[in-house]
Amino acid sequence: MRSSFRRSISRQSFLRSASLKSASKSPDSFEATLTPIGGEYLIKVSIGTPPIEILAIADTGSDLTWTQCVPCTQCYKQKAPLFDPTKSTTYRSVSCTSQQCQSLGAGSSSCDRSNDCLYQVSYGDNSYSNGILAVETLSFNSATTHESVAFPKVVFGCGHNNDGTFNETGSGIVGLGGGSVSIVKQLETTIGGKFSYCLTTLDSKVSSKISFGPNATVAGPGVASTPLVRKSPDTFYYLTLEGVSVGNEALAYNSIPNSNSKASIEEGNIIIDSGTTLTFLPRSLYNELESTLKKSISGNPVSDPEGLFGLCYKLPSNGEFNAPPIIAHFTGADVELTQESTFLEVEKGVVCFTFVPSEDLAIFGNLHQMNFLIGYDLENEKVNFLPTDCSKPQ
């Protein structure tokens, strides 16, 4: 968990810099399992013909899907065998002049001597993947028949030089962002711009699922819905956070100093990201939030030994730490966060507040998405939240 917290800090600074730059029709919905590991969630998909199962980080904050491939000049340790493109009948590298290669953008692609498109991606924690851009068949499970649903010619990266803080259980990343090479965008006509996921608690021994297509619609009683805001870069899913409340005390997110009107709040002031663990708030709002919590909690304050978190307490001997409810007020959607997500035991006997201050990009991280069924409806430009127990079948 400490590693995932540090990755969050590095990733936030990387996503901030990115934000400053500015298939055939399927008859069915389809799905995949999600498994929590070390502050991230791994999605299970199959790649190639015959299909080889891989586990990779489900990441709404990036676009390119990639997996480690042989031959490998530099690979991080992974438990599963590396994907071997020579053993798949449907693997094809992509040429430098192709639209797929161009869509990676300047600085993320180059050419080799065979005119194959080479990709380079890096992440906020100094992790990276370099390799060959290719097309391949991706397979998921049908949501109704549970048979395999195959999607040919999906653009992905075959990584031959990869390193960083990746967990050895995973083999790469599945890009679920809004950019043109993401799985969500490539399969857009098939899935109707809809996907949803339910993230279990970090210590859960149970997998949950991510769904694509009509079955990913999140609707009905108890659903809170907030608009998606289109901004650059198109990879990120921007929401508007109007404020946060602690118990009965409301704290406004003011983009314009000394103004309390809703008109002063910038639209699309926070991104929702499944690949970042912590939540980052503007320093002024964070300071108000921390100050309000201090007044509300009768605990024994202690310092975080690693200096990452600003508000920590000694865990009572009965193992029960009580904090007031925290509600994130998005435009049109009040999302009450679970206490097991807002204060986490970061080491034995110490619980810390899992929000951190940011000088720029605000991020709603995966800790605070736990135990919500979260639906992305890109056609209607909405994100829907339904509180639920993600360890139970949805």
RODO-2510 file (C-alpha; in nm, 4 decimals, decimal comma):
residues 394
     n   res          X          Y          Z
     1     m     0,0000     0,0000     0,0000
     2     r     0,2863     0,2397     0,0797
     3     s     0,4156     0,1810    -0,2741
     4     s     0,0738     0,2623    -0,4211
     5     f     0,0552     0,5829    -0,2156
     6     r     0,3946     0,6926    -0,3488
     7     r     0,2859     0,5999    -0,7029
     8     s    -0,0226     0,8212    -0,6536
     9     i     0,1944     1,1217    -0,5708
    10     s     0,4215     1,0661    -0,8732
    11     r     0,1311     0,9860    -1,1035
    12     q    -0,0552     1,3025    -1,0033
    13     s     0,2397     1,5182    -1,1086
    14     f     0,2672     1,3261    -1,4368
    15     l    -0,1064     1,3496    -1,5158
    16     r    -0,0888     1,7203    -1,4356
    17     s     0,1840     1,7692    -1,6968
    18     a    -0,0249     1,5716    -1,9477
    19     s    -0,3256     1,7932    -1,8742
    20     l    -0,1178     2,1000    -1,9522
    21     k    -0,0309     1,9667    -2,3037
    22     s    -0,2986     2,0006    -2,4542
    23     a    -1,5022    -0,3303    -3,4396
    24     s    -1,7539    -0,5311    -3,5720
    25     k    -2,1000    -0,5138    -3,4149
    26     s    -2,1322    -0,7473    -3,1193
    27     p    -2,4705    -0,8928    -3,0357
    28     d    -2,3903    -0,8809    -2,6684
    29     s    -2,2603    -0,6941    -2,3691
    30     f    -1,9343    -0,8292    -2,2352
    31     e    -1,7420    -0,8191    -1,9099
    32     a    -1,4173    -0,9032    -1,7318
    33     t    -1,3146    -0,9673    -1,3724
    34     l    -1,1388    -0,7050    -1,1579
    35     t    -0,9039    -0,8062    -0,8758
    36     p    -0,7565    -0,5639    -0,6183
    37     i    -0,3814    -0,5825    -0,5618
    38     g    -0,1566    -0,3262    -0,3933
    39     g    -0,3837    -0,0254    -0,4444
    40     e    -0,4601    -0,1078    -0,8083
    41     y    -0,7201    -0,3201    -0,9872
    42     l    -0,6245    -0,5858    -1,2409
    43     i    -0,8554    -0,6713    -1,5305
    44     k    -0,8524    -1,0187    -1,6861
    45     v    -0,8600    -1,0272    -2,0680
    46     s    -0,7387    -1,2692    -2,3338
    47     i    -0,5141    -1,1741    -2,6228
    48     g    -0,4166    -1,3461    -2,9462
    49     t    -0,5186    -1,6604    -3,1347
    50     p    -0,5219    -1,9001    -2,9605
    51     p    -0,6214    -1,6683    -2,6723
    52     i    -0,3738    -1,6183    -2,3871
    53     e    -0,5137    -1,4842    -2,0591
    54     i    -0,3435    -1,1790    -1,9100
    55     l    -0,3973    -0,9633    -1,6013
    56     a    -0,3322    -0,5891    -1,6455
    57     i    -0,4044    -0,2667    -1,4562
    58     a    -0,7474    -0,1202    -1,5393
    59     d    -0,6615     0,2453    -1,5991
    60     t    -0,9102     0,5209    -1,6871
    61     g    -0,6200     0,7696    -1,6804
    62     s    -0,4363     0,6335    -1,9874
    63     d    -0,5234     0,5160    -2,3385
    64     l    -0,2810     0,2595    -2,4784
    65     t    -0,3272    -0,1048    -2,3816
    66     w     0,0007    -0,2974    -2,3686
    67     t     0,1451    -0,6208    -2,2368
    68     q     0,4984    -0,7503    -2,1901
    69     c     0,6156    -0,9495    -2,4924
    70     v     0,9024    -1,1747    -2,5964
    71     p     1,1738    -1,1110    -2,6930
    72     c     1,2299    -0,8846    -2,3946
    73     t     1,5364    -0,6620    -2,3713
    74     q     1,4153    -0,5295    -2,0353
    75     c     1,1068    -0,6599    -1,8548
    76     y     0,9955    -0,6301    -1,4959
    77     k     0,9323    -0,9581    -1,3176
    78     q     0,5888    -1,1078    -1,3812
    79     k     0,4409    -1,4368    -1,2651
    80     a     0,2648    -1,5274    -1,5897
    81     p     0,4538    -1,6188    -1,9094
    82     l     0,5261    -1,3252    -2,1421
    83     f     0,3046    -1,2951    -2,4499
    84     d     0,4771    -1,4408    -2,7576
    85     p     0,3442    -1,2708    -3,0748
    86     t     0,5046    -1,5359    -3,2981
    87     k     0,2633    -1,7938    -3,1539
    88     s    -0,0495    -1,5937    -3,2425
    89     t    -0,1997    -1,6203    -3,5917
    90     t    -0,3757    -1,2824    -3,5602
    91     y    -0,0829    -1,0614    -3,4515
    92     r     0,0163    -0,7919    -3,7036
    93     s     0,2567    -0,5032    -3,6465
    94     v     0,1393    -0,1579    -3,7551
    95     s     0,3286     0,0539    -4,0091
    96     c     0,4680     0,4003    -3,9385
    97     t     0,2437     0,5620    -4,1966
    98     s    -0,0778     0,4107    -4,0576
    99     q    -0,3532     0,6111    -3,8915
   100     q    -0,3081     0,3982    -3,5783
   101     c     0,0558     0,5064    -3,5485
   102     q    -0,0285     0,8718    -3,6100
   103     s    -0,2968     0,8615    -3,3412
   104     l    -0,0309     0,8061    -3,0736
   105     g     0,0835     1,1628    -3,1288
   106     a     0,4246     1,3225    -3,1663
   107     g     0,6729     1,2095    -2,9061
   108     s     0,4938     0,8798    -2,8410
   109     s     0,5836     0,7015    -3,1654
   110     s     0,8786     0,6480    -3,3985
   111     c     0,9882     0,4148    -3,6796
   112     d     1,2207     0,1189    -3,6941
   113     r     1,4149    -0,0003    -4,0009
   114     s     1,1280    -0,2276    -4,1066
   115     n     0,8871     0,0687    -4,1052
   116     d     0,7121    -0,0757    -3,7989
   117     c     0,5571     0,1744    -3,5597
   118     l     0,7373     0,1919    -3,2257
   119     y     0,5522     0,3306    -2,9223
   120     q     0,6845     0,4903    -2,6040
   121     v     0,4623     0,5485    -2,3000
   122     s     0,5613     0,6610    -1,9522
   123     y     0,3708     0,7034    -1,6286
   124     g     0,3952     0,9332    -1,3311
   125     d     0,5992     0,7003    -1,1127
   126     n     0,8778     0,6712    -1,3752
   127     s     0,7347     0,3423    -1,4999
   128     y     0,7439     0,3033    -1,8767
   129     s     0,6804     0,0709    -2,1697
   130     n     0,8468     0,0766    -2,5112
   131     g     0,7772    -0,1633    -2,7933
   132     i     0,5981    -0,2311    -3,1210
   133     l     0,2487    -0,1039    -3,1962
   134     a     0,0376    -0,3862    -3,3360
   135     v    -0,3164    -0,5111    -3,3875
   136     e    -0,4428    -0,8252    -3,2225
   137     t    -0,7617    -1,0060    -3,1226
   138     l    -0,8856    -0,9256    -2,7709
   139     s    -1,1387    -1,1571    -2,6075
   140     f    -1,3804    -1,0988    -2,3193
   141     n    -1,6662    -1,2988    -2,1671
   142     s    -2,0199    -1,2434    -2,2909
   143     a    -2,2343    -1,0953    -2,0131
   144     t    -2,5288    -1,3203    -2,1038
   145     t    -2,3979    -1,6470    -2,2495
   146     h    -2,0570    -1,6308    -2,0713
   147     e    -1,8980    -1,7540    -2,3917
   148     s    -1,5931    -1,5750    -2,5309
   149     v    -1,6551    -1,2587    -2,7368
   150     a    -1,3605    -1,1781    -2,9677
   151     f    -1,2719    -0,8358    -3,1115
   152     p    -1,0242    -0,8493    -3,4025
   153     k    -0,7640    -0,5885    -3,4974
   154     v    -0,7543    -0,4007    -3,1670
   155     v    -0,4530    -0,1674    -3,1475
   156     f    -0,2195    -0,2507    -2,8582
   157     g     0,1438    -0,2290    -2,7605
   158     c     0,3744    -0,5300    -2,7522
   159     g     0,6208    -0,4181    -2,4860
   160     h     0,9827    -0,5282    -2,5266
   161     n     1,1342    -0,2748    -2,2854
   162     n     0,9279    -0,2139    -1,9707
   163     d     1,0114    -0,1251    -1,6139
   164     g     0,8855     0,0510    -1,3045
   165     t     0,6750    -0,0160    -0,9986
   166     f     0,4449    -0,2732    -1,1614
   167     n     0,3218    -0,5615    -0,9476
   168     e     0,4471    -0,9011    -1,0673
   169     t     0,0879    -1,0307    -1,0788
   170     g     0,0131    -0,7957    -1,3690
   171     s     0,1406    -0,8064    -1,7275
   172     g     0,0744    -0,4480    -1,8401
   173     i    -0,2066    -0,1928    -1,8640
   174     v    -0,5539    -0,1846    -2,0182
   175     g    -0,6170     0,1762    -2,1266
   176     l    -0,9741     0,2847    -2,0511
   177     g    -0,9275     0,6596    -2,1110
   178     g    -1,1143     0,8747    -2,3617
   179     g    -0,8382     0,9018    -2,6253
   180     s    -0,8488     0,7403    -2,9696
   181     v    -0,6323     0,4327    -2,8954
   182     s    -0,8110     0,3338    -2,5736
   183     i    -1,0180     0,0144    -2,5630
   184     v    -1,3259     0,2233    -2,4827
   185     k    -1,2799     0,4353    -2,7959
   186     q    -1,1796     0,1484    -3,0276
   187     l    -1,4891    -0,0515    -2,9282
   188     e    -1,7136     0,2554    -2,9074
   189     t    -1,9696     0,1506    -3,1687
   190     t    -1,9973    -0,1952    -3,0132
   191     i    -2,0412    -0,0774    -2,6557
   192     g    -2,2423     0,2368    -2,7291
   193     g    -1,9978     0,4425    -2,5241
   194     k    -2,0907     0,2618    -2,2020
   195     f    -1,8783     0,0843    -1,9413
   196     s    -1,9055     0,0377    -1,5670
   197     y    -1,7045    -0,1121    -1,2836
   198     c    -1,7367    -0,1973    -0,9171
   199     l    -1,4187    -0,1780    -0,7058
   200     t    -1,4033    -0,4023    -0,3993
   201     t    -1,2177    -0,2977    -0,0839
   202     l    -0,8401    -0,3323    -0,1046
   203     d    -0,8258    -0,6274     0,1331
   204     s    -1,1086    -0,8141    -0,0406
   205     k    -1,0378    -1,1733    -0,1424
   206     v    -1,3270    -1,1510    -0,3894
   207     s    -1,3079    -1,0308    -0,7499
   208     s    -1,5657    -0,7936    -0,8955
   209     k    -1,6303    -0,7022    -1,2581
   210     i    -1,6070    -0,4404    -1,5274
   211     s    -1,8857    -0,4393    -1,7885
   212     f    -1,9071    -0,2949    -2,1383
   213     g    -2,2153    -0,2258    -2,3538
   214     p    -2,5872    -0,2110    -2,2659
   215     n    -2,5385    -0,4167    -1,9461
   216     a    -2,3059    -0,1450    -1,8166
   217     t    -2,5956     0,0999    -1,7760
   218     v    -2,6156     0,2214    -1,4137
   219     a    -2,9686     0,3472    -1,3448
   220     g    -3,2545     0,3226    -1,0967
   221     p    -3,3197     0,4200    -0,7329
   222     g    -3,0187     0,5483    -0,5389
   223     v    -2,8166     0,6473    -0,8478
   224     a    -2,6391     0,9841    -0,8378
   225     s    -2,5511     1,1263    -1,1788
   226     t    -2,2999     1,3986    -1,2698
   227     p    -2,2022     1,5445    -1,6099
   228     l    -1,8780     1,4502    -1,7856
   229     v    -1,6961     1,7631    -1,9018
   230     r    -1,4990     1,7528    -2,2277
   231     k    -1,1537     1,9089    -2,1905
   232     s    -0,8014     1,8552    -2,3156
   233     p    -0,6356     1,6093    -2,3066
   234     d    -0,9246     1,3831    -2,4111
   235     t    -0,7704     1,0898    -2,2217
   236     f    -0,9086     1,2142    -1,8888
   237     y    -1,2662     1,1956    -1,7587
   238     y    -1,3335     1,5385    -1,6053
   239     l    -1,6064     1,5965    -1,3455
   240     t    -1,7053     1,9112    -1,1549
   241     l    -1,6579     1,8995    -0,7779
   242     e    -1,8593     2,1789    -0,6137
   243     g    -1,7451     2,1041    -0,2604
   244     v    -1,7045     1,8552     0,0206
   245     s    -1,8937     1,8245     0,3480
   246     v    -1,7869     1,6817     0,6825
   247     g    -2,0906     1,5889     0,8896
   248     n    -2,3092     1,8998     0,8647
   249     e    -2,0317     2,1381     0,7639
   250     a    -2,0118     2,2208     0,3936
   251     l    -1,6837     2,3325     0,2344
   252     a    -1,6964     2,4925    -0,1119
   253     y    -1,4519     2,4298    -0,3958
   254     n    -1,3783     2,7862    -0,5037
   255     s    -1,1702     2,8359    -0,8161
   256     i    -1,2011     3,2123    -0,7730
   257     p    -1,0709     3,3388    -0,4359
   258     n    -1,3155     3,5145    -0,1980
   259     s    -1,6172     3,4021    -0,3936
   260     n    -1,8837     3,1677    -0,2617
   261     s    -2,1041     3,1523    -0,5697
   262     k    -2,1350     2,8342    -0,7738
   263     a    -2,0537     3,0422    -1,0810
   264     s    -1,6976     3,0713    -0,9492
   265     i    -1,6419     2,6967    -0,9759
   266     e    -1,4542     2,5876    -1,2860
   267     e    -1,6287     2,3112    -1,4792
   268     g    -1,4252     1,9923    -1,5084
   269     n    -1,2056     2,0743    -1,2083
   270     i    -1,1257     1,7121    -1,1111
   271     i    -1,0586     1,3871    -1,2995
   272     i    -1,1884     1,0465    -1,1939
   273     d    -0,9075     0,7912    -1,2225
   274     s    -0,9119     0,4164    -1,1520
   275     g    -0,5308     0,4013    -1,1714
   276     t    -0,4531     0,6507    -0,8901
   277     t    -0,5053     0,5296    -0,5331
   278     l    -0,5363     0,8563    -0,3372
   279     t    -0,7616     1,1600    -0,3894
   280     f    -0,5946     1,4961    -0,4570
   281     l    -0,7724     1,8238    -0,3730
   282     p    -0,6626     2,1863    -0,4205
   283     r    -0,4560     2,2897    -0,1192
   284     s    -0,7060     2,5508     0,0053
   285     l    -0,9941     2,2998     0,0055
   286     y    -0,7731     2,0281     0,1524
   287     n    -0,6614     2,2579     0,4366
   288     e    -1,0238     2,3423     0,5214
   289     l    -1,1152     1,9753     0,5116
   290     e    -0,8273     1,8703     0,7361
   291     s    -0,9012     2,1512     0,9825
   292     t    -1,2714     2,0572     1,0011
   293     l    -1,1867     1,6899     1,0558
   294     k    -0,9442     1,7739     1,3367
   295     k    -1,2255     1,9523     1,5218
   296     s    -1,4632     1,6601     1,4636
   297     i    -1,2397     1,3686     1,5651
   298     s    -1,1585     1,2916     1,9280
   299     g    -0,8581     1,0703     1,8658
   300     n    -0,4894     1,0580     1,9520
   301     p    -0,3068     1,2430     1,6680
   302     v     0,0257     1,0991     1,5508
   303     s     0,2635     1,1819     1,2644
   304     d     0,2851     0,9681     0,9526
   305     p     0,6315     0,8063     0,9849
   306     e     0,6849     0,8521     0,6089
   307     g     0,5562     1,2105     0,6007
   308     l     0,3095     1,1493     0,3161
   309     f    -0,0190     1,2080     0,4988
   310     g    -0,1064     1,5247     0,6869
   311     l    -0,3625     1,3808     0,9288
   312     c    -0,3032     1,0555     1,1165
   313     y    -0,4297     0,9022     1,4405
   314     k    -0,3385     0,6163     1,6651
   315     l    -0,5808     0,3279     1,6079
   316     p    -0,7745     0,2597     1,9306
   317     s    -0,7008    -0,0723     2,1026
   318     n    -1,0463    -0,2036     2,0049
   319     g    -0,9530    -0,1516     1,6383
   320     e    -1,2439     0,0888     1,5793
   321     f    -1,1687     0,4393     1,4548
   322     n    -1,4625     0,6769     1,4248
   323     a    -1,4686     0,9719     1,1845
   324     p    -1,7621     1,1841     1,0621
   325     p    -1,9129     1,1059     0,7210
   326     i    -1,7546     1,2817     0,4217
   327     i    -1,9634     1,3636     0,1140
   328     a    -1,8161     1,4665    -0,2221
   329     h    -2,0577     1,7104    -0,3882
   330     f    -2,0274     1,6746    -0,7634
   331     t    -2,2641     1,8730    -0,9868
   332     g    -2,5979     1,6931    -0,9441
   333     a    -2,4487     1,4070    -0,7403
   334     d    -2,3756     1,3817    -0,3682
   335     v    -2,1424     1,0856    -0,3138
   336     e    -2,1017     0,9741     0,0482
   337     l    -1,7623     0,8108     0,0907
   338     t    -1,7175     0,4978     0,3000
   339     q    -1,5171     0,5389     0,6224
   340     e    -1,2942     0,2429     0,5340
   341     s    -1,1790     0,4490     0,2357
   342     t    -1,1340     0,7914     0,3998
   343     f    -0,9167     0,6682     0,6881
   344     l    -0,6899     0,3729     0,6218
   345     e    -0,4510     0,1803     0,8445
   346     v    -0,1253     0,2674     0,6678
   347     e     0,0854     0,0707     0,9132
   348     k     0,0154    -0,1238     1,2302
   349     g    -0,1742     0,0939     1,4757
   350     v    -0,1750     0,4103     1,2587
   351     v    -0,4721     0,5327     1,0499
   352     c    -0,4325     0,8243     0,8081
   353     f    -0,6656     1,0463     0,6070
   354     t    -0,6411     0,9368     0,2430
   355     f    -0,6790     1,2794     0,0809
   356     v    -0,3697     1,4835    -0,0047
   357     p    -0,3229     1,8441    -0,1198
   358     s    -0,2429     1,9332    -0,4801
   359     e    -0,1140     2,2556    -0,6284
   360     d    -0,2810     2,1870    -0,9637
   361     l    -0,4568     1,8770    -1,0991
   362     a    -0,7272     1,7364    -0,8702
   363     i    -0,7903     1,3592    -0,8886
   364     f    -1,0719     1,1445    -0,7464
   365     g    -0,8763     0,8256    -0,6790
   366     n    -0,9806     0,4610    -0,6634
   367     l    -0,9907     0,4387    -0,2815
   368     h    -1,2954     0,6645    -0,2819
   369     q    -1,4589     0,4737    -0,5667
   370     m    -1,4665     0,1489    -0,3638
   371     n    -1,8103    -0,0044    -0,3106
   372     f    -1,9776     0,2055    -0,5786
   373     l    -2,1052     0,0740    -0,9088
   374     i    -1,9713     0,3498    -1,1360
   375     g    -2,1116     0,3827    -1,4863
   376     y    -1,9548     0,5874    -1,7652
   377     d    -2,2047     0,6929    -2,0331
   378     l    -1,9968     0,8689    -2,2964
   379     e    -2,2865     0,9205    -2,5392
   380     n    -2,4936     1,1094    -2,2808
   381     e    -2,1787     1,2512    -2,1159
   382     k    -2,2545     1,1354    -1,7632
   383     v    -2,0916     0,9390    -1,4824
   384     n    -2,3329     0,7570    -1,2503
   385     f    -2,2634     0,6384    -0,8933
   386     l    -2,4618     0,3687    -0,7115
   387     p    -2,3464     0,2720    -0,3585
   388     t    -2,3302    -0,1078    -0,3307
   389     d    -2,1293    -0,3945    -0,1877
   390     c    -1,8930    -0,4745    -0,4751
   391     s    -1,7942    -0,8081    -0,3199
   392     k    -2,1445    -0,9381    -0,4017
   393     p    -2,2605    -1,0266    -0,7551
   394     q    -2,3879    -0,7183    -0,9383
***
